[in-house]
Amino acid sequence: EPVVSLAEVLAENEELEKEARAVLGGSDHERCSYSQGAVKRQALYACSTCTPPGAEPAGICLACSYECHGTHRLFELYTKRNFRCDCGNSKFKNLQCKLLPEKSKVNSGNKYNDNFYGLYCTCKRPYPDPEDEIPDEMIQCIVCEDWFHGRHLGAVPPESGDFHEMVCQACMNHCHFLWAYASQLAGKEIPPLTKANSLEDEGIVLKVEESEERKKEIKKESGVEHQDTKEEKQSEQFNEPSTSSGSEFLNTYGYCSKFLQKFTVEIAETTSEFSFCKLKELQSKPFVKKDTATFWPSNWRSKLCTCEDCLKMYSELEVQFLTDECDTVLAYENKGTSDQETERRDPLMDTLNSMNRVQQVELICEYNDLKTELTDYLRRFADEGTVVKREDIQHFFEEFQSRKRRRTNRMQYYCS
């Protein structure tokens, strides 16, 4: 018989957990997300049993997929942004949500596409596609959130997969301003963003810093004579008549007109930094537009201009989320990982560490028996394509304990 070590079981379990975190992230599997409004990002499903092709598209949250649609045929949509659960509203003719029955008839802020009917890409095919014999990965566009075959993007994805996000052809045409950034950012690795780097890249040089350096050089050149001159100037300023009560206050505490000049320069430079438009600078340089998708590195969003005009443009194009680092799927996955790490404890390892060698062997044997019986029990659900509910698991363990007690009662004990 095949032997499975406990280390292999734990490694397999960890891999399954990683895959679950990638899909489910921070989504709640027990409570309907409707009460949260339009959730920033969550795992979603579409029910072809309740909303077949021809009916209005609808999306349901993770908890409703378990509780209200457990025996239905579902399409996994991965994640969608700014979506509110539709389960049980007017789009579902004969179904009421078991978790939150009181809901609005429609969620006007939701956006739908062909994914809600199980169709993807420009070819409008299902995934997995039984008729597609070409091995190809699907990539999600971070603007429209549709999924595309790599061969249908008009551009070959980087072989190493060394990119963070993709924008499809249609969305590049819609967000035409991205082409100005593409020549600088798309398909390239961006160095870590620092304040110094950002100022140099934008062509902003603080004159205050230069004047300070110049002052240091002057001090080195003139030495003590410079110090005497500075003291003489300060004494002259104390003797000059004041033109206002504010200047009297400054002179009283030893401030000079150079301080005011420096302060004015700092304000002017800060203002220019905020009013500076990186997009206009990039658009002033030659760049090429293509009918292809583009591939972007991890921190490319931080390079987008956030001046007043650009923010207005993002709003008009309904892509304000592009400047939000927390909108990324990676941020969603990291949130799920962080939440699970905070709550997760490993009771099996804690128990094993408290046992002696004989008890550890007995526990591993019991674990293997449980794994075998549970696998056989769950295979029936997989064959029928139904969802395993909490009641099913409770029933299994009740039967498992009952069988274990019967085996124990049949055992005969002898003493010498």
C-alpha positions in Angstrom: 0.0 0.0 0.0 1.2 3.5 -0.7 2.7 5.3 2.4 2.2 9.0 2.9 4.4 10.7 5.4 3.1 13.4 7.7 5.6 15.9 6.2 4.2 15.2 2.7 0.6 15.7 4.0 1.5 19.0 5.6 3.3 20.2 2.4 0.4 19.3 0.2 -2.0 21.1 2.6 0.2 24.2 2.6 0.1 24.2 -1.2 -3.7 23.9 -1.3 -3.9 26.8 1.2 -1.8 29.0 -1.0 -4.0 28.3 -4.0 -7.1 29.0 -1.9 -5.6 32.3 -0.7 -4.9 33.3 -4.3 -8.6 32.9 -5.3 -10.4 33.6 -2.0 -8.0 36.2 -0.5 -9.8 38.1 2.2 -13.3 37.1 1.2 -15.6 35.9 4.0 -17.0 32.3 3.5 -19.7 32.6 6.2 -21.3 36.0 5.8 -22.8 37.6 2.7 -20.8 40.6 1.6 -24.0 42.6 0.6 -24.0 44.6 3.9 -20.5 46.0 3.1 -21.8 47.7 -0.1 -19.6 47.7 -3.2 -16.7 45.7 -1.9 -13.3 47.0 -3.1 -12.3 43.5 -4.3 -13.7 40.1 -3.6 -14.0 36.6 -5.0 -17.2 36.3 -7.1 -19.2 33.6 -8.8 -22.0 33.5 -11.4 -24.7 30.9 -11.2 -25.7 29.5 -14.6 -28.5 27.5 -13.0 -30.2 30.7 -11.8 -29.1 33.1 -14.5 -28.6 31.1 -17.7 -27.6 32.7 -21.0 -30.3 35.1 -22.1 -31.1 36.1 -18.5 -29.7 39.2 -16.8 -26.1 38.6 -15.6 -25.6 38.5 -11.8 -22.8 37.8 -9.4 -22.7 36.2 -6.0 -20.2 36.4 -3.2 -18.3 33.5 -1.7 -20.6 32.8 1.2 -23.7 32.8 -1.0 -22.0 30.4 -3.4 -21.7 27.9 -0.5 -25.0 28.5 1.3 -27.5 29.4 -1.5 -26.0 27.8 -4.6 -24.3 24.7 -3.3 -26.0 22.3 -5.7 -25.9 24.7 -8.7 -23.5 25.0 -11.7 -21.2 28.0 -11.0 -18.7 30.0 -13.0 -15.7 31.1 -11.0 -15.0 34.7 -11.8 -11.8 35.0 -9.6 -12.0 38.6 -8.3 -13.9 41.7 -9.3 -13.6 45.3 -7.9 -16.4 47.5 -6.5 -19.1 44.8 -6.7 -22.1 44.2 -4.5 -23.6 40.7 -4.1 -26.7 40.1 -6.3 -27.8 36.9 -4.7 -31.6 36.8 -4.2 -32.4 40.1 -5.9 -34.8 40.6 -8.8 -32.4 38.9 -11.2 -33.1 35.6 -9.4 -36.7 34.7 -10.2 -37.2 31.7 -7.8 -34.4 32.1 -5.2 -34.2 34.1 -2.0 -30.9 34.7 -0.3 -30.6 32.5 2.8 -28.0 34.8 4.5 -29.5 38.2 3.8 -33.1 38.0 2.4 -33.7 41.8 2.5 -31.8 43.2 -0.5 -32.4 45.9 -3.1 -33.9 44.8 -6.4 -30.8 45.7 -8.4 -27.2 46.9 -7.7 -26.9 49.8 -10.2 -23.2 50.2 -9.5 -22.2 46.7 -10.6 -20.5 46.1 -13.9 -20.9 42.9 -15.9 -19.3 41.3 -18.9 -19.3 37.9 -20.7 -17.5 36.3 -17.8 -20.8 36.1 -16.0 -21.9 33.6 -18.7 -18.7 31.6 -18.5 -17.2 33.2 -21.7 -13.8 34.9 -21.8 -11.3 36.6 -24.0 -11.9 38.2 -27.4 -12.7 34.7 -28.7 -15.6 34.4 -26.3 -14.8 30.8 -25.3 -15.3 29.0 -22.0 -12.5 28.1 -19.7 -11.4 25.4 -19.6 -12.3 25.0 -23.3 -12.7 21.3 -24.3 -12.3 22.2 -28.0 -9.1 24.2 -27.6 -6.1 21.9 -28.0 -3.5 24.7 -27.8 -1.9 24.9 -24.4 -2.2 28.6 -23.3 -2.4 30.5 -20.1 -5.1 33.1 -19.5 -4.2 36.5 -18.2 -6.5 39.0 -16.5 -6.7 42.6 -17.7 -6.5 44.9 -14.6 -8.8 47.5 -16.2 -11.8 45.6 -17.7 -11.0 42.5 -15.6 -11.7 40.1 -18.5 -9.4 37.1 -19.0 -7.5 36.7 -22.3 -5.5 33.9 -23.9 -1.9 34.9 -24.2 -2.0 34.4 -28.0 -4.9 36.8 -28.4 -3.3 39.8 -26.8 -1.5 41.1 -29.9 1.8 40.9 -28.1 3.8 38.0 -26.7 3.8 37.9 -22.9 7.3 38.0 -21.3 8.6 34.4 -21.3 9.7 34.5 -17.7 6.3 35.9 -16.6 8.2 38.7 -15.1 5.3 41.2 -15.1 2.8 42.3 -12.5 -0.2 43.4 -14.4 -1.6 43.4 -18.0 -3.8 45.9 -19.9 -5.5 44.5 -22.9 -5.7 46.1 -26.4 -9.2 47.5 -25.9 -8.4 49.1 -22.6 -5.2 50.6 -24.0 -7.3 52.3 -26.6 -9.8 53.4 -24.0 -7.0 54.6 -21.6 -5.0 56.3 -24.4 -2.8 58.2 -22.0 -1.2 54.9 -20.9 0.8 54.8 -24.2 2.8 57.8 -23.1 3.8 55.9 -20.0 4.3 52.6 -21.9 7.5 53.6 -23.5 9.0 54.3 -20.1 7.4 51.7 -17.9 5.7 48.8 -19.8 7.9 45.7 -20.0 10.6 47.3 -17.9 11.7 46.9 -14.3 11.4 50.1 -12.3 13.9 50.8 -9.6 12.5 51.3 -6.0 10.7 54.6 -5.7 12.5 57.1 -3.4 12.0 60.7 -2.9 15.4 61.5 -4.4 14.7 59.4 -7.5 11.2 60.9 -8.0 12.5 64.4 -7.9 15.3 63.7 -10.3 13.0 61.8 -12.7 10.6 64.7 -12.7 13.3 67.3 -13.3 12.7 69.1 -10.0 15.8 70.3 -8.2 15.4 72.0 -4.9 17.2 75.3 -4.9 17.2 75.4 -1.1 19.5 72.4 -1.0 21.8 74.0 -3.6 22.0 77.2 -1.6 22.8 75.2 1.6 25.7 73.5 -0.2 26.9 76.8 -1.5 26.8 78.2 2.0 29.1 75.4 3.2 31.5 76.1 0.4 31.6 79.7 1.2 32.3 78.9 4.9 35.2 76.7 3.9 36.7 79.4 1.6 36.3 82.4 3.9 36.7 80.8 7.3 36.6 83.2 10.2 36.3 86.2 8.0 32.9 85.0 6.8 31.7 84.5 10.4 32.7 88.1 11.2 30.9 89.4 8.2 27.7 87.4 9.2 27.8 88.9 12.7 28.2 92.4 11.3 25.2 91.9 9.0 23.1 90.6 11.8 24.1 93.7 14.0 23.2 96.0 11.1 19.8 94.3 10.8 19.1 94.9 14.5 19.8 98.6 14.0 17.6 99.0 10.9 14.1 100.4 11.6 11.3 97.9 11.4 8.6 98.3 8.8 6.0 96.1 10.6 5.3 94.4 13.9 6.0 91.0 12.2 9.5 92.0 11.1 10.2 93.4 14.6 9.3 89.9 16.0 11.6 88.1 13.5 14.5 90.5 14.1 14.1 90.2 17.9 14.8 86.4 17.6 17.7 86.8 15.3 16.0 85.9 12.0 17.2 87.7 8.9 15.7 88.5 5.5 17.6 85.5 4.1 15.4 83.2 6.2 12.3 84.7 4.6 13.8 84.3 1.2 14.7 80.6 1.9 11.2 80.0 3.3 9.6 81.5 0.1 11.8 79.4 -2.1 10.7 76.2 -0.3 7.0 77.1 -0.7 7.5 77.8 -4.4 9.3 74.6 -5.0 6.7 72.5 -3.1 4.0 74.2 -5.1 5.7 73.4 -8.4 6.1 69.8 -7.3 2.4 69.4 -6.8 1.4 71.2 -10.0 4.0 69.4 -12.1 2.3 67.1 -14.7 4.4 64.0 -15.5 2.0 63.0 -18.3 2.4 66.3 -20.2 6.2 65.9 -20.0 6.0 62.3 -21.4 3.5 63.4 -24.1 5.9 66.1 -25.3 8.3 63.3 -26.2 7.8 60.9 -29.2 6.0 57.6 -28.3 4.4 54.9 -30.3 0.8 53.6 -30.1 0.2 50.0 -31.1 -2.9 47.7 -31.2 -1.5 45.4 -28.6 -1.8 44.7 -24.9 0.9 45.9 -22.6 2.7 44.3 -19.6 3.6 46.4 -16.5 6.0 45.8 -13.6 5.0 45.7 -9.9 5.3 49.4 -9.0 4.2 51.1 -12.2 1.0 52.6 -10.7 3.1 54.8 -8.4 4.6 56.5 -11.5 1.2 57.7 -12.8 0.7 61.4 -12.5 -1.7 62.6 -9.7 -2.0 66.3 -10.6 -5.4 67.8 -10.6 -5.9 67.5 -14.4 -4.9 63.9 -14.5 -7.1 63.0 -11.6 -10.0 64.6 -13.4 -9.1 62.5 -16.5 -9.0 59.3 -14.5 -12.5 60.1 -13.2 -13.9 60.8 -16.6 -12.5 57.5 -17.9 -13.7 55.7 -14.8 -10.2 54.3 -14.0 -9.5 56.1 -10.7 -8.4 52.8 -9.3 -5.2 52.9 -11.3 -3.6 55.2 -8.8 -4.6 52.9 -5.9 -1.9 50.4 -4.9 -4.4 48.5 -2.7 -6.6 47.8 -5.8 -4.1 45.2 -7.2 -4.9 41.5 -7.0 -1.5 41.0 -5.2 -2.7 43.4 -2.4 -5.9 41.4 -2.2 -4.0 38.1 -1.9 -1.6 39.6 0.7 -4.5 40.7 2.8 -5.9 37.2 2.8 -2.5 35.8 3.7 -2.1 38.3 6.5 -5.5 37.6 7.9 -5.0 33.9 7.9 -1.5 34.1 9.4 -2.9 36.2 12.2 -5.7 33.7 13.0 -4.0 30.4 12.0 -2.5 28.0 14.5 -1.3 24.5 13.7 -3.0 22.3 16.3 -1.6 19.1 14.7 2.0 20.2 15.2 1.3 21.4 18.7 -0.3 18.1 19.6 2.6 16.1 18.1 5.2 18.0 20.0 3.5 17.1 23.3 3.5 13.4 22.6 6.0 10.6 23.0 7.1 8.4 20.0 4.5 5.7 20.4 1.6 8.2 20.6 3.0 10.0 17.6 2.9 6.8 15.5 -0.7 6.0 16.7 -1.8 9.5 15.8 -0.3 9.3 12.3 -2.0 5.9 11.7 -5.3 7.4 12.8 -4.7 10.4 10.5 -4.1 8.2 7.5 -7.3 6.2 8.2 -9.2 9.5 8.4 -7.6 10.8 5.2 -8.5 7.6 3.3 -12.2 7.6 4.5 -12.6 11.3 3.9 -11.2 11.1 0.4 -13.6 8.3 -0.5 -16.5 10.2 1.0 -15.7 13.5 -0.9 -15.1 11.7 -4.2 -18.9 11.2 -4.5 -19.5 15.0 -4.3 -16.8 15.6 -6.9 -18.3 13.0 -9.3 -21.7 14.6 -8.9 -20.4 18.2 -9.2 -22.0 19.3 -5.9 -20.7 21.5 -3.2 -19.8 20.0 0.2 -21.8 21.7 2.9 -21.1 22.0 6.7 -23.8 19.4 7.4 -22.1 16.9 5.1 -18.8 17.2 7.0 -20.6 16.9 10.3 -22.4 13.8 9.1 -19.1 12.3 8.0 -17.4 12.8 11.4 -20.4 11.4 13.3 -20.3 8.3 11.1 -16.5 8.1 11.5 -16.7 8.3 15.3 -19.5 5.7 15.4 -17.4 3.3 13.3 -14.4 3.9 15.5 -16.4 3.1 18.7 -17.7 -0.1 17.2 -14.1 -1.2 16.3 -13.0 -0.4 19.9 -15.9 -2.3 21.5 -15.1 -5.4 19.5 -11.5 -5.5 20.7 -10.6 -8.0 23.5 -8.2 -7.1 26.2 -6.1 -9.6 28.2 -4.1 -9.1 31.3 -1.4 -11.5 32.7 
